[in-house]
Amino acid sequence: MKKISCSKDVDALLIEISNDAIAYAEEDGQVILHYSADDKLVLVEILDFRRFMSEESVASMFAA
């Protein structure tokens, strides 16, 4: 299952890779990787994502 969503409150883009429970996370700059207990990637968070996208792209994401 893949699901992409964004949060207006914290300016984060969330990419859900699987439905597994999150056991731990690793942060590297603007990216937080969330893993399951068996080290499977579950969720990717990109913080301050507006910095990487045009205003038109951001507006269309929030309009959907």
C-alpha positions in Angstrom: 0.0 0.0 0.0 1.3 3.4 -0.9 -0.3 6.6 0.2 0.9 10.2 -0.1 -0.4 13.0 2.0 0.7 16.3 3.3 0.3 18.2 6.5 -0.4 21.9 6.4 0.2 22.3 10.1 3.8 21.1 10.1 4.7 21.5 6.4 5.5 17.8 5.9 5.0 15.4 3.0 4.2 11.9 4.2 4.7 8.8 2.0 3.2 5.7 3.6 4.9 2.6 2.2 3.2 -0.2 4.2 0.7 -0.7 7.0 3.2 -2.3 9.4 3.5 -0.8 12.9 6.3 1.8 13.3 9.0 0.6 15.8 11.6 3.3 15.3 12.7 6.2 13.2 15.9 7.7 11.8 16.3 11.3 11.0 18.7 12.7 8.3 18.2 16.4 7.8 14.8 17.1 6.4 13.9 13.4 6.0 12.6 11.0 8.7 12.5 7.3 7.8 10.2 5.2 10.0 10.8 1.4 10.2 9.0 -1.6 11.5 10.4 -4.0 14.1 11.9 -6.1 11.3 13.6 -3.1 9.7 11.1 -2.7 6.9 10.5 0.9 5.7 7.0 2.0 6.7 6.8 5.7 6.3 8.9 8.6 4.8 8.4 12.1 6.1 9.9 15.0 4.2 9.9 18.1 6.4 9.7 21.7 5.1 8.8 20.1 1.7 7.5 23.4 0.3 11.1 24.4 -0.1 11.5 21.7 -2.8 8.2 22.3 -4.7 6.7 25.2 -6.7 3.8 27.1 -5.2 1.5 25.7 -8.0 2.4 22.2 -7.0 1.8 22.8 -3.3 -1.5 24.5 -4.0 -2.8 21.6 -6.2 -1.9 19.1 -3.4 -3.9 21.0 -0.8 -6.8 21.5 -3.2 -7.3 17.8 -3.7 
